[in-house]
């Protein structure tokens, strides 16, 4: 059975190949389908062609972590924090900071 959501997103992409939201939705859909290679391709396309699309950085970082590439994840989180800060997107900044702290081993609890 074909994934109708994926097919619809691909159809949208055909109509508007440079739409950052469609690229993000495709990356997320492929990630949820465990098609890691295609998820990476779309997330990296976003980072390269739409670097201000803040949502990319958190999910790309998590995907790197899932693949055991913690250093790449940390780098992506840092880049995302810079973008979020420049856009004054405090919610995204907070999420990225939390992910960065965890990946970098900086999260700790006070006793």
Steps between C-alpha positions, in 0.01 A plus 500: 500500500638838402539772758238750386642784715843448345351490151310823564815672630694388194221638283521832686877498449454454125282812499735707718849343522645781712233518771681465833192371685449220245869407522474493879181292488668251265807473722278439801286246313804305379641511852179354640514228232860423605632592157805662656681577173209694353431674831864616513482614136202725563622634835840582350335663198312722745815591694682586176222671308274631779736553795247718686242220521557451872303177547751311290784519750334321790380208289822470301696500825278228643546296183878533529476388864287203396778403258764528773651819357495711815762750383299580187186532713671745735622706205150513349344598834753784532424627150129478572537695823675781309219512243227482767667777698531720191132447422407554865325162503533430871295180489727342237805635680388334822439165329834513323680601819347205684596257223850647485544474878394137497720408203798685647450341842420834663162405639512420863270513795566682821488279807 
